[in-house]
């Protein structure tokens, strides 16, 4: 499993999270969802928590707290998860079958192919190419027909 070099981070208790009012966290959460889902800001490889904070007129600590409390992950993991979801939809679309992995990585917002492969492997347990090959292999398998009662 040590195919890619990544480390599991230790959890730290951040005391400031409990001091932020839940209404503020909810408002920031809604704005983050809008930026990620509607505007697809995650596709920009240079999009940082600082840029997001500036756009929604808050600070990075509040962004961090909202992401941690509502998504149960940090900002980098959140952005990465949206990028991987996007990559999976591209990899499983027949129209994109001829795209190289570098093209898929770039289209999803990864800075390079290597970071795409490492993130994909960490979340899916296989490389993007393996995932795509397995997906299309399943499509090509003939479907088993159930025996009807009269055939038995």
Secondary structure, 3 states (H helix, E strand, C coil): CCCCCCCCCCCCCCHHHHHCCHHHHHHHHHHHHHHHHHCCHHHCCCCCHHHHHHHCCCCHHHHHHHHHHHHCCCHHHHHHHHHHHHHHHHHCCHHHCCCCHHHHHHHHCCCCHHHHHHHHHHHHCCCHHHHHHHHHHHHHCCCCCCCCHHHC
